[in-house]
Amino acid sequence: MTEITLLIVDDHPVVRDGLRGMFTAGSPDGTGPGFAVLGEASDGVEAVRLALLLDPDVVLMDLRMPGGNGVEAIAELTRRGARARVLVLTTYDTDTETLPAIEAGATGYLLKDAPREELFAAVRAAAEGRTVLSPAVATRLVSRVRTPAAPADESLSAREREVLELVAKGTSNRAIAAELFISEATVKTHLTHIYAKLGSKDRAAAVATAYDRGILGRGG
């Protein structure tokens, strides 16, 4: 590979300009393949469109952007079978940022404070299909793998447990709202979260799962 083509995705023009200038200048010692920036995008929707149109080797993807975030863009590119490898370049390294991006199909994950040569090496590795993770992200993922996940019911909030208990009694959404002094819309939101956390599709399934797991006591 004589030249690696790039698409830069970030909602801040100054960041895009800085990255473009950095990759256009290339490595000072001239080692490894050079770079060519094919285009820039300011949100996830534009990133998907340009990635499919320009077919770069690597997409440098920010995560938090208005008008379509990076994780959604990565998932869409994966779904469409895009050839480009996605290297996340962001400020955030929390589980809520890291894991969804990697699960969506990102090849690598770097933080924006990475030195220039580390970034160049990461892009070259990504272009070759190799996984690249910043030390902080790698440590976080290893810890996540080694730490057993908590049972889903443990993630239920106190309010969600109250809603679930009333559901188990056959209470309607309107009656639950009146009982807890909240709106029906809020009750529906709590139910949506409960279904997701318990892996259930409806009220009956949620109650059955809750009894099975001992959240509502043991079923007889």
C-alpha positions in Angstrom: 0.0 0.0 0.0 1.7 3.2 -1.2 -0.9 5.6 0.1 -3.7 5.3 2.7 -6.9 7.2 1.9 -8.9 8.8 4.7 -12.3 10.3 5.6 -12.2 12.6 8.6 -15.4 12.8 10.7 -15.7 15.3 13.5 -18.3 18.1 14.2 -15.6 20.6 15.1 -14.1 22.4 12.0 -10.9 23.2 13.9 -10.3 19.5 14.7 -10.9 18.5 11.1 -8.5 21.1 9.8 -5.9 20.0 12.3 -6.2 16.4 11.3 -6.2 17.2 7.6 -3.0 19.3 8.0 -1.4 16.6 10.1 -2.1 13.8 7.6 -1.3 15.9 4.6 2.1 16.7 6.0 2.7 13.1 6.9 5.4 11.5 9.1 8.5 13.6 9.3 10.8 10.6 8.8 8.8 9.4 5.8 8.4 5.9 7.2 5.4 3.8 6.2 2.8 4.7 3.5 1.6 8.2 3.1 -1.9 9.5 3.5 -4.5 11.2 1.4 -7.5 12.9 2.9 -10.5 12.3 0.5 -13.1 14.3 2.4 -14.5 15.5 5.7 -17.9 15.0 7.4 -19.4 16.8 10.4 -21.9 14.2 11.5 -22.7 10.5 11.3 -25.2 10.7 8.4 -22.8 12.6 6.2 -20.0 10.2 7.2 -22.0 7.2 5.9 -22.8 9.0 2.7 -19.2 10.1 2.0 -17.7 6.8 3.1 -19.9 4.9 0.6 -19.2 7.5 -2.1 -15.5 8.0 -1.6 -14.5 4.5 -0.5 -11.6 5.5 1.8 -9.3 2.9 3.4 -9.9 4.3 6.9 -12.6 6.5 8.4 -11.5 8.6 11.4 -14.7 8.7 13.4 -15.7 11.0 16.3 -18.5 9.7 18.5 -20.6 12.5 19.9 -21.9 14.6 17.1 -25.2 16.4 16.5 -27.2 15.1 13.5 -26.1 11.5 13.8 -23.6 10.0 16.2 -20.5 7.9 15.5 -21.8 4.6 16.8 -24.9 4.8 14.6 -22.7 5.6 11.6 -20.4 2.7 12.3 -23.3 0.3 12.6 -24.7 1.6 9.3 -21.4 1.2 7.5 -21.1 -2.3 8.9 -24.6 -3.1 7.8 -23.9 -1.9 4.3 -20.7 -3.8 4.0 -18.5 -0.8 3.5 -14.8 -1.6 2.8 -13.5 1.2 5.0 -12.1 0.4 8.4 -13.4 2.7 11.1 -10.9 4.1 13.7 -12.7 5.9 16.5 -10.9 9.1 17.5 -12.6 10.7 20.5 -12.2 12.3 23.9 -14.3 9.7 25.7 -13.2 6.3 27.0 -16.2 5.2 29.2 -17.9 1.9 28.8 -20.9 3.7 27.4 -18.8 5.0 24.6 -16.2 2.3 24.0 -18.2 -0.9 24.0 -21.0 0.2 21.7 -18.5 1.5 19.1 -16.5 -1.7 19.1 -19.7 -3.9 19.0 -20.9 -1.8 16.1 -17.8 -2.7 14.0 -15.1 -0.2 14.8 -11.6 -1.6 14.0 -9.9 0.6 16.6 -10.4 3.2 19.3 -8.0 6.0 20.1 -8.2 9.1 22.3 -7.6 12.5 20.9 -4.6 13.1 23.2 -2.7 10.4 21.3 0.7 11.5 20.0 0.9 12.1 16.2 3.1 9.1 15.5 0.8 6.8 17.5 -2.1 8.1 15.5 -0.3 7.5 12.2 0.7 4.0 13.3 -2.9 3.3 14.3 -4.3 4.4 10.9 -1.8 2.2 9.1 -2.7 -0.7 11.3 -6.4 -0.1 10.8 -5.9 0.0 7.0 -4.4 -3.5 7.3 -7.3 -4.7 9.3 -5.5 -4.9 12.6 -7.3 -3.9 15.8 -5.9 -0.8 17.6 -6.8 0.2 21.1 -5.4 3.0 23.2 -3.9 1.7 26.5 -6.7 3.2 28.6 -9.4 1.6 26.4 -7.6 -1.8 26.3 -7.3 -1.8 30.1 -11.0 -1.0 30.4 -12.0 -3.8 28.1 -9.9 -6.3 29.8 -11.4 -5.3 33.1 -14.9 -5.6 31.7 -14.2 -9.1 30.3 -12.7 -10.3 33.6 -15.6 -8.8 35.7 -18.8 -10.9 35.5 -21.7 -8.8 34.4 -24.3 -8.1 37.1 -27.7 -9.9 36.7 -30.0 -7.8 34.7 -32.5 -7.3 37.5 -29.8 -5.6 39.7 -29.8 -2.7 37.2 -33.5 -1.9 37.9 -33.9 1.4 39.6 -36.1 1.7 42.7 -38.8 3.4 40.7 -38.7 0.6 38.1 -39.2 -1.9 40.8 -42.2 0.0 42.1 -43.7 0.0 38.6 -43.0 -3.7 38.2 -44.7 -4.5 41.5 -47.8 -2.7 40.5 -47.8 -4.3 37.1 -47.6 -7.7 38.8 -50.8 -6.8 40.6 -52.5 -6.1 37.3 -52.6 -2.4 37.8 -53.2 -0.3 34.6 -50.8 2.3 33.4 -53.2 5.1 34.4 -53.6 3.6 37.9 -49.8 3.2 38.2 -49.4 6.9 37.2 -51.9 8.0 39.8 -50.4 5.7 42.5 -46.9 7.0 42.0 -47.8 10.6 41.1 -46.2 10.5 37.7 -47.6 10.8 34.1 -48.7 7.8 32.0 -45.9 8.7 29.5 -43.4 8.3 32.3 -44.9 4.9 33.3 -44.5 3.8 29.7 -40.9 4.9 29.7 -40.2 2.9 32.9 -41.9 -0.1 31.3 -39.7 0.2 28.2 -36.6 0.2 30.4 -37.9 -2.7 32.4 -38.6 -4.8 29.3 -35.1 -4.1 28.0 -33.3 -4.9 31.2 -35.3 -8.2 31.7 -35.2 -9.2 28.1 -39.0 -9.2 28.0 -41.4 -8.2 25.3 -44.5 -7.4 27.3 -46.0 -6.9 30.8 -46.8 -10.6 31.3 -43.3 -11.7 30.3 -41.7 -9.1 32.5 -43.7 -10.2 35.5 -42.9 -13.9 34.8 -39.2 -13.1 34.5 -39.2 -11.0 37.6 -40.7 -13.9 39.6 -38.3 -16.4 38.1 -35.3 -14.2 39.1 -36.7 -13.5 42.6 -37.2 -9.8 42.0 -40.8 -10.1 43.1 -40.3 -13.1 45.3 -40.2 -16.7 44.2 -43.0 -18.0 42.0 -44.9 -20.9 43.3 
